[in-house]
């Protein structure tokens, strides 16, 4: 088990060392980055909000299902 835990980082390091690296020579104009930020940031916030809303809906449905099963199996009220 210990051998596998050491083997993975060594293989990843060897793979990264073997890859040919080259410079990107890229320039991004600050004005274009501002526009990109203004477009992407609201999208990321909307996606995060949708995930949070769905998470609450799924958790609520799960708790209702568990309460109904508990009530059916044990004859307890769903509130307790």
C-alpha positions as CSV (number, residue, x, y, z in Angstrom):
1,X,0.0,0.0,0.0
2,X,2.8,2.4,0.9
3,X,4.6,1.7,-2.4
4,X,1.5,2.8,-4.4
5,X,1.2,6.0,-2.4
6,X,4.9,6.9,-3.3
7,X,4.7,5.7,-6.9
8,X,1.9,8.0,-8.0
9,X,3.7,11.3,-7.2
10,X,7.0,10.0,-8.6
11,X,5.3,9.1,-11.9
12,X,3.5,12.5,-12.1
13,X,6.8,14.3,-11.5
14,X,8.6,12.2,-14.2
15,X,5.8,12.8,-16.7
16,X,5.9,16.6,-16.1
17,X,9.7,16.6,-16.4
18,X,9.5,14.7,-19.7
19,X,7.1,17.1,-21.3
20,X,8.6,19.7,-23.6
21,X,7.9,23.1,-22.2
22,X,7.7,26.2,-24.4
23,X,6.9,29.9,-23.6
24,X,3.5,31.2,-24.5
25,X,4.4,34.8,-25.5
26,X,0.9,36.0,-24.9
27,X,-0.4,39.4,-24.0
28,X,-3.9,40.2,-22.7
29,X,-5.0,43.8,-22.9
30,X,-6.4,45.0,-19.5
31,X,-9.5,46.4,-21.2
32,X,-10.4,43.1,-22.7
33,X,-9.9,41.3,-19.4
34,X,-12.2,43.8,-17.7
35,X,-14.9,43.0,-20.3
36,X,-14.3,39.3,-19.8
37,X,-14.6,39.7,-16.1
38,X,-17.9,41.6,-16.4
39,X,-19.3,38.8,-18.5
40,X,-18.0,35.8,-16.6
41,X,-18.4,36.9,-13.0
42,X,-22.3,37.3,-13.1
43,X,-22.4,33.9,-14.9
44,X,-20.4,32.2,-12.2
45,X,-22.6,33.8,-9.5
46,X,-25.7,32.6,-11.3
47,X,-24.4,29.1,-11.6
48,X,-23.4,29.1,-8.0
49,X,-26.8,30.3,-6.9
50,X,-28.5,27.7,-9.0
51,X,-26.4,24.9,-7.5
52,X,-27.2,26.2,-3.9
53,X,-30.9,26.4,-4.7
54,X,-31.0,22.9,-6.2
55,X,-29.0,21.6,-3.2
56,X,-31.6,22.9,-0.8
57,X,-34.4,21.5,-2.9
58,X,-32.8,18.0,-3.0
59,X,-32.0,18.1,0.7
60,X,-35.6,19.0,1.5
61,X,-37.0,16.2,-0.7
62,X,-34.6,13.8,0.9
63,X,-35.7,14.8,4.4
64,X,-39.4,14.4,3.4
65,X,-38.7,11.0,2.0
66,X,-36.8,9.8,5.1
67,X,-39.6,11.2,7.3
68,X,-42.2,9.3,5.2
69,X,-40.2,6.1,5.3
70,X,-39.7,6.4,9.1
71,X,-43.4,7.0,9.5
72,X,-44.4,4.0,7.4
73,X,-41.8,1.7,9.0
74,X,-41.9,2.6,12.6
75,X,-45.3,4.3,13.0
76,X,-43.7,7.5,14.2
77,X,-44.7,11.0,13.3
78,X,-42.7,12.6,10.5
79,X,-42.0,15.7,12.7
80,X,-40.0,13.8,15.3
